[in-house]
Amino acid sequence: MVSLAALRQRSDALLRRGRDRIGLAAEPGGLSASGASLIPPSSIAGRALAVIIAIMTFLGSLTVGGVELVRGAAEDWTASIVREATIQVRPIPGRDLAADVTLATEIAARFPGVADVSPYTAEETRRMLEPWLGTGLGAEDLPIPRLIVVKLADDRRTDMERFRRTLTEAVPSASLDDHRQWFDRLRAMARAVVIAGLVIVSLMVATTGLSVIFATRAAVATNRPVVEVLHFVGARDAFIAGEFQRHFLWLALKGSIAGALGALGAIHLAGLVAARWRATAGGDQIEALFGSFALTGSGYLWIAALAALVTAVAALTSRQTVMRTLREID
């Protein structure tokens, strides 16, 4: 059976250790202004957590940047699509194709809301089909339709249904395509990319929070004797939780800033690589999907907001974890 003197000696030893670790004053319950930290400022576990937070922030920022690039490219595509329409004039027996093209062009040029009309010539149509049908193809060899590109004015809405009826009544072989199908597909694709990006970022933030919970519990377990002494001398739970919160806030801030800057550097590097591939088949496809890899102001703001969110989640998670652990000690 342990004697009362032994218990007193053990309590005094823990008390001295706790005072030395956090800078308590000699009087029980008093706090010194030395600013010493309850947790060692640098440790293997702390550095590992900072690296994890940096990696998660890096991946999350890449996701946010990629979503912003795809969304911007989709907006540019849809903006160009809604400002254009295409008239297709098919060759049919008993009608002069050239005359139908001329008549359709005149109708489009006079229609309200149309800014410009550009009919494709027979030679331009042949050149456009050469990658698929080869060279030396004559317009008379195949019933190739002629295309007319219609530019719509930005400052007024065009009645596309009336435009279509007027055109088909005058030229039965003509059809009007307002690209509505492609516009809906691009809008659905941009929406799906945004939703997928939000899900990925949410999972990464949740993973960061779980990592902080495990790290906080490990830090509390390592410093449990000191925490118990602080309870013994009358330290408030909020003070103890604040010590842990400041420690993990600083770790998360360093990790999130490093991850965000790394992601911005990766996006910039990808833009330089894409610029070297410009005017190639692969480069054109990449530019069609991501644009010029130039983040707008909103892209930088979203990445900065993600870094701030990761830091806040780490700080609040550590505080709540410590408060729950202290309630268990009580």
C-alpha positions as CSV (number, residue, x, y, z in Angstrom):
1,M,0.0,0.0,0.0
2,V,1.4,3.4,-1.0
3,S,2.0,5.8,1.9
4,L,0.7,9.3,2.0
5,A,4.2,10.7,2.0
6,A,5.0,8.8,-1.3
7,L,1.9,10.2,-2.9
8,R,2.9,13.7,-1.8
9,Q,6.4,13.3,-3.2
10,R,5.0,12.1,-6.6
11,S,2.5,15.0,-6.7
12,D,5.3,17.5,-5.9
13,A,7.5,16.0,-8.7
14,L,4.7,16.2,-11.3
15,L,3.9,19.8,-10.1
16,R,7.5,20.9,-10.6
17,R,7.5,19.2,-14.1
18,G,4.3,20.9,-15.1
19,R,5.6,24.3,-13.9
20,D,8.8,23.9,-15.9
21,R,7.0,22.8,-19.1
22,I,4.5,25.7,-19.3
23,G,6.0,28.4,-17.2
24,L,3.6,28.4,-14.2
25,A,4.4,30.8,-11.4
26,A,5.5,29.6,-8.0
27,E,2.1,30.1,-6.6
28,P,-0.5,27.4,-7.4
29,G,-2.9,28.6,-10.1
30,G,-0.7,31.5,-11.2
31,L,0.6,31.9,-14.8
32,S,3.9,33.4,-15.8
33,A,4.4,35.6,-18.8
34,S,7.3,33.5,-20.1
35,G,5.3,32.3,-23.1
36,A,6.6,28.7,-22.8
37,S,4.6,26.1,-24.7
38,L,3.0,23.1,-23.2
39,I,3.9,21.1,-26.4
40,P,7.5,21.0,-27.8
41,P,7.5,23.4,-30.7
42,S,9.4,20.9,-33.0
43,S,9.0,17.2,-33.0
44,I,8.9,14.3,-35.5
45,A,5.2,13.9,-35.1
46,G,4.6,17.7,-35.6
47,R,6.7,17.8,-38.7
48,A,5.0,14.7,-40.1
49,L,1.6,16.3,-39.5
50,A,2.7,19.5,-41.2
51,V,3.8,17.4,-44.2
52,I,0.4,15.7,-44.3
53,I,-1.4,19.0,-44.2
54,A,0.8,20.4,-46.9
55,I,0.1,17.3,-49.1
56,M,-3.6,17.5,-48.6
57,T,-3.7,21.3,-49.2
58,F,-1.6,20.8,-52.4
59,L,-4.0,18.1,-53.8
60,G,-7.0,20.2,-52.7
61,S,-5.6,23.3,-54.3
62,L,-4.8,21.5,-57.5
63,T,-8.4,20.2,-57.6
64,V,-9.8,23.7,-57.0
65,G,-7.5,25.2,-59.6
66,G,-8.4,22.5,-62.1
67,V,-12.1,23.0,-61.5
68,E,-11.7,26.8,-61.9
69,L,-9.8,26.3,-65.2
70,V,-12.3,23.8,-66.6
71,R,-15.2,26.0,-65.5
72,G,-13.6,29.1,-67.2
73,A,-12.9,27.1,-70.4
74,A,-16.5,25.8,-70.4
75,E,-17.9,29.4,-69.9
76,D,-15.8,30.6,-72.9
77,W,-17.0,27.8,-75.0
78,T,-20.6,28.3,-74.1
79,A,-20.3,32.1,-74.6
80,S,-19.0,31.5,-78.1
81,I,-21.7,28.8,-78.8
82,V,-24.6,31.0,-77.8
83,R,-23.3,33.8,-80.1
84,E,-23.2,31.5,-83.2
85,A,-25.6,29.5,-85.3
86,T,-25.0,27.4,-88.4
87,I,-27.2,27.1,-91.5
88,Q,-26.8,23.9,-93.5
89,V,-28.0,24.0,-97.1
90,R,-28.3,20.5,-98.6
91,P,-28.2,19.8,-102.3
92,I,-31.5,18.3,-103.5
93,P,-32.7,17.4,-107.0
94,G,-34.4,20.2,-108.9
95,R,-32.9,23.1,-106.9
96,D,-29.8,25.2,-107.6
97,L,-27.5,24.8,-104.5
98,A,-25.6,28.1,-105.2
99,A,-28.9,30.0,-105.5
100,D,-30.2,28.5,-102.2
101,V,-27.0,29.4,-100.4
102,T,-27.3,33.0,-101.7
103,L,-30.9,33.2,-100.7
104,A,-30.3,31.8,-97.2
105,T,-27.4,34.2,-96.7
106,E,-29.6,37.2,-97.6
107,I,-32.4,36.0,-95.3
108,A,-30.0,35.6,-92.4
109,A,-28.3,39.0,-93.0
110,R,-31.7,40.8,-92.8
111,F,-33.0,38.9,-89.8
112,P,-33.1,41.0,-86.5
113,G,-30.4,40.1,-84.0
114,V,-27.9,38.8,-86.6
115,A,-24.5,40.6,-86.6
116,D,-22.6,38.9,-89.4
117,V,-23.1,36.1,-92.0
118,S,-20.2,34.1,-93.5
119,P,-21.1,31.4,-96.1
120,Y,-18.5,28.7,-96.8
121,T,-17.5,28.5,-100.4
122,A,-17.3,25.1,-102.2
123,E,-13.5,25.3,-102.0
124,E,-13.5,26.0,-98.3
125,T,-16.0,23.1,-97.8
126,R,-13.6,20.7,-99.6
127,R,-10.6,21.8,-97.6
128,M,-12.6,21.3,-94.4
129,L,-13.4,17.7,-95.4
130,E,-9.9,16.8,-96.6
131,P,-8.7,15.3,-93.3
132,W,-11.5,12.7,-93.5
133,L,-12.2,12.3,-97.3
134,G,-8.7,13.0,-98.7
135,T,-7.7,15.4,-101.5
136,G,-8.9,15.7,-105.0
137,L,-12.6,15.5,-104.1
138,G,-14.9,17.5,-106.3
139,A,-18.1,19.1,-105.1
140,E,-20.0,17.1,-107.6
141,D,-18.7,13.8,-106.5
142,L,-20.7,13.7,-103.2
143,P,-23.9,15.5,-102.1
144,I,-21.9,17.8,-99.8
145,P,-24.0,20.4,-98.0
146,R,-22.9,24.0,-97.7
147,L,-22.5,25.8,-94.4
148,I,-23.3,29.4,-93.4
149,V,-21.9,30.7,-90.1
150,V,-24.2,33.2,-88.5
151,K,-22.9,35.5,-85.8
152,L,-25.5,36.7,-83.3
153,A,-25.5,40.2,-81.8
154,D,-24.6,40.3,-78.0
155,D,-27.0,43.2,-77.2
156,R,-30.3,41.6,-78.3
157,R,-32.0,38.3,-78.2
158,T,-32.7,36.5,-81.5
159,D,-36.0,34.7,-82.0
160,M,-34.4,31.4,-83.2
161,E,-37.8,29.7,-83.8
162,R,-39.0,32.5,-86.0
163,F,-35.6,32.5,-87.7
164,R,-35.9,28.8,-88.4
165,R,-39.4,29.0,-89.8
166,T,-38.6,32.0,-92.1
167,L,-35.5,30.2,-93.4
168,T,-37.2,26.8,-94.1
169,E,-40.2,28.5,-95.8
170,A,-37.9,30.3,-98.3
171,V,-35.3,27.5,-98.6
172,P,-36.7,24.0,-98.0
173,S,-33.3,22.4,-98.2
174,A,-31.9,24.6,-95.4
175,S,-31.8,23.8,-91.7
176,L,-30.7,26.0,-88.7
177,D,-28.6,24.6,-85.8
178,D,-28.4,27.0,-82.8
179,H,-26.0,24.6,-81.0
180,R,-28.4,24.3,-78.1
181,Q,-27.5,20.6,-77.7
182,W,-23.8,21.4,-77.3
183,F,-24.5,24.2,-75.0
184,D,-26.5,21.9,-72.7
185,R,-23.8,19.3,-72.7
186,L,-21.0,21.8,-71.9
187,R,-23.1,23.2,-69.1
188,A,-23.8,19.7,-67.7
189,M,-20.1,18.9,-67.9
190,A,-19.0,22.0,-66.1
191,R,-21.6,21.3,-63.4
192,A,-20.4,17.7,-63.0
193,V,-16.7,18.9,-62.7
194,V,-17.6,21.4,-60.0
195,I,-19.5,18.8,-58.0
196,A,-16.7,16.3,-58.3
197,G,-14.2,18.9,-57.2
198,L,-16.3,19.8,-54.2
199,V,-16.5,16.2,-53.2
200,I,-12.8,15.7,-53.5
201,V,-11.9,18.8,-51.5
202,S,-14.4,17.8,-48.8
203,L,-12.8,14.4,-48.5
204,M,-9.3,16.0,-48.2
205,V,-10.4,18.5,-45.6
206,A,-12.1,15.6,-43.6
207,T,-8.9,13.6,-43.9
208,T,-6.9,16.5,-42.6
209,G,-9.3,16.9,-39.6
210,L,-8.9,13.2,-38.8
211,S,-5.1,13.4,-39.0
212,V,-5.2,16.4,-36.5
213,I,-7.5,14.4,-34.2
214,F,-5.1,11.5,-34.0
215,A,-2.1,13.8,-33.6
216,T,-3.8,15.8,-30.9
217,R,-4.8,12.7,-28.9
218,A,-1.2,11.5,-29.2
219,A,0.1,14.8,-27.9
220,V,-2.3,14.8,-25.0
221,A,-1.3,11.2,-24.1
222,T,2.4,12.2,-24.2
223,N,1.8,15.2,-22.0
224,R,-0.9,13.6,-19.8
225,P,1.1,13.9,-16.5
226,V,1.6,17.6,-17.2
227,V,-2.1,18.0,-18.0
228,E,-3.1,16.3,-14.8
229,V,-0.8,18.6,-12.8
230,L,-2.4,21.6,-14.5
231,H,-5.7,20.4,-13.3
232,F,-4.3,19.9,-9.8
233,V,-3.0,23.5,-9.6
234,G,-6.3,24.9,-11.0
235,A,-5.5,25.7,-14.6
236,R,-8.7,26.1,-16.7
237,D,-9.5,23.7,-19.5
238,A,-9.7,26.6,-21.9
239,F,-6.1,27.5,-21.2
240,I,-4.9,24.0,-21.8
241,A,-6.9,23.6,-25.0
242,G,-5.6,27.0,-26.2
243,E,-2.0,25.8,-25.8
244,F,-2.7,22.8,-28.0
245,Q,-4.8,24.9,-30.4
246,R,-2.0,27.4,-31.0
247,H,0.5,24.6,-31.5
248,F,-1.6,22.9,-34.2
249,L,-2.7,26.2,-35.7
250,W,0.9,27.1,-36.4
251,L,1.6,23.6,-37.9
252,A,-1.5,23.8,-40.1
253,L,-0.7,27.3,-41.2
254,K,2.8,26.4,-42.3
255,G,1.6,23.2,-44.1
256,S,-1.4,24.9,-45.8
257,I,0.7,27.8,-47.1
258,A,3.4,25.4,-48.4
259,G,0.7,23.2,-50.1
260,A,-1.1,26.2,-51.7
261,L,2.1,27.7,-53.0
262,G,3.2,24.3,-54.4
263,A,-0.1,23.9,-56.2
264,L,0.1,27.4,-57.7
265,G,3.6,26.6,-58.9
266,A,2.4,23.3,-60.4
267,I,-0.4,25.1,-62.3
268,H,2.0,27.7,-63.6
269,L,4.5,25.0,-64.7
270,A,1.7,23.1,-66.5
271,G,0.8,26.3,-68.3
272,L,4.4,26.7,-69.5
273,V,4.5,23.1,-70.7
274,A,1.1,23.5,-72.5
275,A,2.4,26.7,-74.2
276,R,5.3,24.7,-75.7
277,W,2.8,22.2,-77.1
278,R,0.5,24.8,-78.5
279,A,-0.5,24.4,-82.2
280,T,-0.2,20.6,-81.9
281,A,-3.0,18.1,-81.8
282,G,-2.5,17.3,-78.1
283,G,-1.9,20.9,-77.2
284,D,-5.1,22.0,-78.8
285,Q,-7.1,19.3,-76.9
286,I,-5.5,20.4,-73.6
287,E,-6.2,24.1,-74.3
288,A,-9.8,23.2,-75.2
289,L,-10.3,21.5,-71.8
290,F,-8.3,23.8,-69.5
291,G,-7.9,27.0,-71.5
292,S,-4.5,28.7,-71.2
293,F,-3.8,27.5,-67.6
294,A,-4.2,31.1,-66.5
295,L,-6.0,31.4,-63.1
296,T,-8.4,34.3,-62.7
297,G,-8.6,36.3,-59.5
298,S,-11.4,34.0,-58.3
299,G,-9.1,31.0,-58.7
300,Y,-6.5,32.6,-56.4
301,L,-9.2,33.5,-53.9
302,W,-10.5,29.9,-53.9
303,I,-7.1,28.5,-53.2
304,A,-6.4,31.0,-50.5
305,A,-9.8,30.2,-49.0
306,L,-9.0,26.5,-49.0
307,A,-5.7,27.1,-47.2
308,A,-7.5,29.2,-44.6
309,L,-10.2,26.5,-44.2
310,V,-7.6,23.8,-43.7
311,T,-5.9,25.9,-41.0
312,A,-9.2,26.7,-39.3
313,V,-10.3,23.0,-39.3
314,A,-6.9,21.9,-37.8
315,A,-7.1,24.5,-35.0
316,L,-10.8,23.9,-34.1
317,T,-10.4,20.2,-34.3
318,S,-7.4,20.2,-32.0
319,R,-9.3,22.4,-29.5
320,Q,-12.4,20.2,-29.5
321,T,-10.3,17.0,-29.1
322,V,-8.4,18.4,-26.1
323,M,-11.7,19.6,-24.5
324,R,-13.2,16.1,-24.9
325,T,-10.1,14.5,-23.5
326,L,-10.0,16.8,-20.5
327,R,-13.6,16.0,-19.7
328,E,-12.6,12.3,-19.7
329,I,-9.8,13.1,-17.2
330,D,-12.3,14.9,-15.0
